[in-house]
Amino acid sequence: MGCCKSKCGSGLTDEQKKVLEAIANSDEPLSTKEIAGATGLTSNQVSCRIRSLKSKGYVESPARCKYAVTTDGKAALKEGA
């Protein structure tokens, strides 16, 4: 528990940005395993980053265990947050 507590500030960590970019570059929602493959992170690391991104409103889950970027998430990527 609390795997990413120290990194839940207002900006994006490099790993959160990688995860968000991988999701944003897909035409359809991705699973944790697919995101892990695209980013080189482990599934556990991806799950942790997704929790943080969801709490910020940057990622949503339109289907069970699938993730998509939100409008706010796209804006955060453009800002280079």
NUDOMAR-516819 format. One record per residue: residue number from 1; residue in one letter; y, z, x of N, C-alpha, C, O in turn. Coordinates in Angstrom, 2 decimals. Example, Ala and Ser with C-alpha at 12.3 -4.5 7.8 and 13.67 -1.06 7.14 Angstrom:
FIMI    k  r       ny       nz       nx      cay      caz      cax       cy       cz       cx       oy       oz       ox
FIMI    1  A    -5.69     7.80    13.19    -4.50     7.80    12.30    -3.30     7.80    13.20    -3.32     8.46    14.24
FIMI    2  S    -2.25     7.08    12.85    -1.06     7.14    13.67     0.03     7.87    12.90     1.14     8.04    13.41
This chain:
FIMI    k  r       ny       nz       nx      cay      caz      cax       cy       cz       cx       oy       oz       ox
FIMI    1  M    -1.19     0.00     0.83     0.00     0.00     0.00     1.25     0.00     0.87     1.25     0.57     1.96
FIMI    2  G     2.31    -0.63     0.39     3.55    -0.64     1.15     3.50    -1.50     2.40     4.17    -1.20     3.39
FIMI    3  C     2.71    -2.58     2.36     2.50    -3.40     3.54     3.78    -4.06     4.05     3.87    -4.44     5.21
FIMI    4  C     4.75    -4.20     3.19     5.96    -4.89     3.62     7.22    -4.12     3.24     8.30    -4.69     3.11
FIMI    5  K     7.06    -2.82     3.06     8.17    -1.98     2.61     9.39    -2.07     3.53    10.52    -2.11     3.06
FIMI    6  S     9.16    -2.11     4.83    10.26    -2.12     5.78    11.00    -3.45     5.80    12.08    -3.54     6.38
FIMI    7  K    10.43    -4.49     5.18    11.05    -5.81     5.22    11.57    -6.26     3.86    11.69    -7.46     3.63
FIMI    8  C    11.87    -5.33     2.98    12.29    -5.70     1.63    13.80    -5.62     1.46    14.29    -5.16     0.43
FIMI    9  G    14.53    -6.07     2.46    15.98    -6.09     2.37    16.44    -7.24     1.50    15.63    -7.83     0.78
FIMI   10  S    17.71    -7.57     1.56    18.23    -8.60     0.67    17.97   -10.01     1.20    17.87   -10.94     0.40
FIMI   11  G    17.86   -10.19     2.52    17.60   -11.51     3.08    16.12   -11.82     3.10    15.30   -11.03     2.62
FIMI   12  L    15.78   -12.96     3.64    14.39   -13.36     3.75    13.91   -13.19     5.19    14.63   -13.54     6.13
FIMI   13  T    12.71   -12.66     5.36    12.11   -12.62     6.69    11.60   -14.03     6.99    11.52   -14.87     6.09
FIMI   14  D    11.27   -14.29     8.24    10.74   -15.61     8.62     9.47   -15.92     7.83     9.27   -17.05     7.38
FIMI   15  E     8.60   -14.91     7.67     7.34   -15.13     6.96     7.58   -15.37     5.47     6.91   -16.21     4.87
FIMI   16  Q     8.53   -14.65     4.87     8.86   -14.89     3.45     9.40   -16.30     3.28     9.08   -16.98     2.31
FIMI   17  K    10.22   -16.73     4.22    10.79   -18.08     4.15     9.68   -19.12     4.25     9.70   -20.12     3.52
FIMI   18  K     8.71   -18.91     5.16     7.57   -19.83     5.30     6.81   -19.96     3.98     6.48   -21.06     3.55
FIMI   19  V     6.55   -18.81     3.36     5.80   -18.79     2.10     6.60   -19.50     1.01     6.06   -20.32     0.26
FIMI   20  L     7.87   -19.19     0.92     8.73   -19.80    -0.10     8.83   -21.32     0.10     8.79   -22.08    -0.86
FIMI   21  E     8.96   -21.75     1.35     9.03   -23.19     1.64     7.73   -23.90     1.25     7.75   -24.99     0.69
FIMI   22  A     6.60   -23.27     1.57     5.30   -23.88     1.23     5.17   -24.06    -0.28     4.70   -25.10    -0.74
FIMI   23  I     5.59   -23.05    -1.03     5.51   -23.14    -2.49     6.49   -24.19    -3.01     6.16   -24.99    -3.88
FIMI   24  A     7.70   -24.19    -2.46     8.74   -25.12    -2.91     8.36   -26.57    -2.61     8.77   -27.48    -3.34
FIMI   25  N     7.61   -26.80    -1.55     7.23   -28.16    -1.17     6.06   -28.72    -1.97     5.67   -29.88    -1.79
FIMI   26  S     5.51   -27.91    -2.86     4.38   -28.36    -3.67     4.85   -28.78    -5.06     5.76   -28.18    -5.62
FIMI   27  D     4.21   -29.81    -5.60     4.55   -30.27    -6.94     3.91   -29.42    -8.02     4.28   -29.50    -9.20
FIMI   28  E     2.95   -28.60    -7.63     2.28   -27.73    -8.60     2.12   -26.34    -8.02     2.16   -26.17    -6.80
FIMI   29  P     1.92   -25.33    -8.87     1.74   -23.96    -8.38     0.57   -23.87    -7.41    -0.44   -24.56    -7.56
FIMI   30  L     0.71   -23.00    -6.41    -0.29   -22.83    -5.36    -0.96   -21.47    -5.43    -0.36   -20.50    -5.89
FIMI   31  S    -2.20   -21.41    -4.98    -2.92   -20.14    -4.87    -2.57   -19.49    -3.53    -2.01   -20.13    -2.64
FIMI   32  T    -2.89   -18.22    -3.41    -2.66   -17.50    -2.16    -3.37   -18.20    -1.00    -2.81   -18.34     0.08
FIMI   33  K    -4.60   -18.64    -1.24    -5.39   -19.31    -0.20    -4.71   -20.61     0.25    -4.67   -20.92     1.44
FIMI   34  E    -4.19   -21.38    -0.71    -3.51   -22.64    -0.38    -2.23   -22.37     0.41    -1.92   -23.10     1.35
FIMI   35  I    -1.51   -21.33     0.04    -0.28   -20.97     0.75    -0.62   -20.51     2.16     0.08   -20.86     3.11
FIMI   36  A    -1.69   -19.74     2.30    -2.14   -19.27     3.61    -2.46   -20.47     4.51    -2.09   -20.49     5.69
FIMI   37  G    -3.16   -21.46     3.95    -3.50   -22.65     4.72    -2.27   -23.42     5.17    -2.25   -23.98     6.27
FIMI   38  A    -1.26   -23.46     4.33    -0.04   -24.21     4.64     0.86   -23.48     5.63     1.64   -24.12     6.35
FIMI   39  T     0.76   -22.16     5.69     1.68   -21.38     6.52     1.06   -20.83     7.80     1.77   -20.47     8.74
FIMI   40  G    -0.27   -20.77     7.84    -0.93   -20.17     9.00    -1.02   -18.65     8.92    -1.47   -18.00     9.86
FIMI   41  L    -0.58   -18.09     7.81    -0.68   -16.64     7.59    -2.03   -16.32     6.96    -2.70   -17.21     6.43
FIMI   42  T    -2.43   -15.06     7.00    -3.66   -14.66     6.32    -3.38   -14.52     4.83    -2.22   -14.42     4.43
FIMI   43  S    -4.42   -14.52     4.02    -4.26   -14.34     2.58    -3.59   -13.00     2.27    -2.77   -12.91     1.36
FIMI   44  N    -3.95   -11.95     3.03    -3.33   -10.64     2.81    -1.83   -10.67     3.12    -1.03   -10.08     2.40
FIMI   45  Q    -1.46   -11.36     4.20    -0.03   -11.47     4.53     0.71   -12.23     3.43     1.82   -11.86     3.04
FIMI   46  V     0.09   -13.30     2.95     0.71   -14.10     1.89     0.89   -13.25     0.63     1.95   -13.27     0.01
FIMI   47  S    -0.14   -12.50     0.25    -0.06   -11.64    -0.94     1.10   -10.66    -0.83     1.84   -10.45    -1.79
FIMI   48  C     1.24   -10.08     0.33     2.32    -9.12     0.56     3.69    -9.79     0.43     4.59    -9.26    -0.23
FIMI   49  R     3.84   -10.96     1.05     5.12   -11.67     0.99     5.43   -12.12    -0.44     6.59   -12.10    -0.87
FIMI   50  I     4.40   -12.54    -1.16     4.61   -12.96    -2.55     5.10   -11.79    -3.40     5.99   -11.97    -4.23
FIMI   51  R     4.54   -10.61    -3.20     5.02    -9.43    -3.94     6.51    -9.22    -3.70     7.26    -8.96    -4.64
FIMI   52  S     6.93    -9.32    -2.45     8.35    -9.14    -2.13     9.19   -10.24    -2.77    10.25    -9.97    -3.34
FIMI   53  L     8.72   -11.48    -2.68     9.47   -12.60    -3.24     9.55   -12.53    -4.76    10.56   -12.89    -5.36
FIMI   54  K     8.46   -12.05    -5.39     8.49   -11.88    -6.86     9.50   -10.81    -7.25    10.21   -10.96    -8.24
FIMI   55  S     9.56    -9.73    -6.47    10.49    -8.64    -6.81    11.94    -9.09    -6.66    12.83    -8.54    -7.31
FIMI   56  K    12.18   -10.08    -5.82    13.52   -10.63    -5.65    13.83   -11.72    -6.68    14.96   -12.18    -6.79
FIMI   57  G    12.80   -12.14    -7.42    12.99   -13.18    -8.43    12.89   -14.59    -7.87    13.31   -15.54    -8.52
FIMI   58  Y    12.33   -14.74    -6.66    12.25   -16.05    -6.01    10.95   -16.79    -6.32    10.88   -18.01    -6.17
FIMI   59  V     9.94   -16.05    -6.76     8.64   -16.65    -7.05     8.18   -16.15    -8.41     8.41   -15.00    -8.78
FIMI   60  E     7.52   -17.05    -9.16     6.94   -16.66   -10.45     5.47   -17.07   -10.46     5.02   -17.83    -9.60
FIMI   61  S     4.75   -16.55   -11.41     3.33   -16.86   -11.54     3.09   -17.50   -12.91     2.80   -16.80   -13.88
FIMI   62  P     3.20   -18.84   -12.98     3.03   -19.53   -14.26     1.59   -19.55   -14.76     1.34   -19.75   -15.94
FIMI   63  A     0.64   -19.35   -13.86    -0.78   -19.28   -14.20    -1.41   -18.19   -13.34    -0.90   -17.86   -12.27
FIMI   64  R    -2.50   -17.63   -13.82    -3.14   -16.53   -13.10    -3.46   -16.94   -11.66    -4.13   -17.95   -11.42
FIMI   65  C    -2.98   -16.15   -10.70    -3.23   -16.35    -9.27    -2.64   -17.65    -8.72    -3.10   -18.15    -7.70
FIMI   66  K    -1.65   -18.20    -9.39    -0.94   -19.38    -8.91     0.55   -19.04    -8.85     1.05   -18.28    -9.69
FIMI   67  Y     1.24   -19.60    -7.88     2.64   -19.23    -7.67     3.54   -20.45    -7.55     3.16   -21.47    -6.96
FIMI   68  A     4.73   -20.33    -8.12     5.73   -21.40    -8.09     7.08   -20.79    -7.73     7.33   -19.61    -7.99
FIMI   69  V     7.94   -21.59    -7.13     9.27   -21.12    -6.75    10.19   -21.18    -7.98    10.07   -22.07    -8.82
FIMI   70  T    11.10   -20.22    -8.08    12.07   -20.19    -9.17    13.36   -20.90    -8.74    13.51   -21.28    -7.58
FIMI   71  T    14.26   -21.07    -9.67    15.56   -21.65    -9.35    16.29   -20.79    -8.32    16.91   -21.32    -7.40
FIMI   72  D    16.20   -19.47    -8.47    16.82   -18.56    -7.50    16.18   -18.71    -6.13    16.86   -18.64    -5.11
FIMI   73  G    14.86   -18.92    -6.11    14.16   -19.11    -4.84    14.61   -20.38    -4.14    14.78   -20.40    -2.92
FIMI   74  K    14.80   -21.45    -4.91    15.29   -22.71    -4.33    16.70   -22.52    -3.77    17.04   -23.04    -2.70
FIMI   75  A    17.51   -21.78    -4.50    18.88   -21.51    -4.04    18.87   -20.70    -2.75    19.66   -20.95    -1.85
FIMI   76  A    17.97   -19.72    -2.67    17.87   -18.88    -1.47    17.46   -19.72    -0.25    17.95   -19.48     0.85
FIMI   77  L    16.58   -20.68    -0.46    16.18   -21.56     0.65    17.35   -22.43     1.10    17.54   -22.64     2.30
FIMI   78  K    18.14   -22.93     0.15    19.28   -23.76     0.51    20.34   -22.97     1.26    20.99   -23.49     2.17
FIMI   79  E    20.50   -21.71     0.89    21.47   -20.85     1.55    20.99   -20.44     2.93    21.79   -20.04     3.78
FIMI   80  G    19.69   -20.55     3.16    19.13   -20.09     4.43    19.17   -18.59     4.52    19.36   -18.03     5.60
FIMI   81  A    18.98   -17.93     3.38    19.07   -16.47     3.28    18.17   -15.76     4.24    18.14   -14.53     4.27
